[in-house]
Amino acid sequence: MLVVVVTQTGECLLLRRQQPVNFWQSITGSLERGETPRQAAVRELNEETGLLAGSMLMDLHQSRLFPIIRPWRVRYAPGVCFNREYWFAVCLPSRRLIRLNPREHAQSCWLPLQQAILKTSSWTNRDALRLVARHLATFR
């Protein structure tokens, strides 16, 4: 699951993971047993940033199947090499103070969407950011 956090002025929140080094991304996470993608998005957003989504969480009605990078495969059952990512977005009136989970992320930054697209490390994240950039006016 992936959550793009963007402001009404088009600034996007990116997080730098502890591992692998220099891996920038939006909020991501896995579903827990019995959890829907939406419930996972709300939980992960809060765990990774301290933000509460409430009614601001928008389902982008998109998902992508992608290969799990080798360093992260140990988190999954043996033989699991692919993951399905469901996309959500939160559009905030302005930047918010972010409370990082230091076990997962080392840094956060707010960037204009086009710069965030260039900085993110994942092709699925870039595609999600491009989608949000195209539809930002409708999120306001």
Steps between C-alpha positions, in 0.01 A plus 500: 500500500626850415375838623602818321482802732471825309406859587246708311792698356658185356771419753554131563631325811780249446670284763853361486518142625764385745573205266578485216707819519364797302166329423238778481130422489149597597333321790496125438415187691353154502155383592464327834281192532134590448579859400365670187733715287321813628545397864868429433540842335351678804717299741825536306448873446468548875784263592747651252412871529268561795233628258135403540327449165135508600276584208792654306624158385410450135507162329670555163349170372836386370727211587826363364671163526877538542800285588610530864859624517739241642578678832126494589417141399592373848184674626283266293432127490759290316451517124297823507665729245217735397275743686182685404497868590169689539514879453347767722553874540451764767477866397582736787433876506870556577812325629471325835763415756603139442585256780720233345524145622882484544505121458381545142590850381797731546369820339198671347470783251233697319565548128305630201336200333728509195810492722350221712443295183870529420611421857288196583675166468208284385343491154157434650541800730598718201189383313279576803653848533440567129136398544460733799670784309253460210200505734611738776234760416225243560641409844463851641 
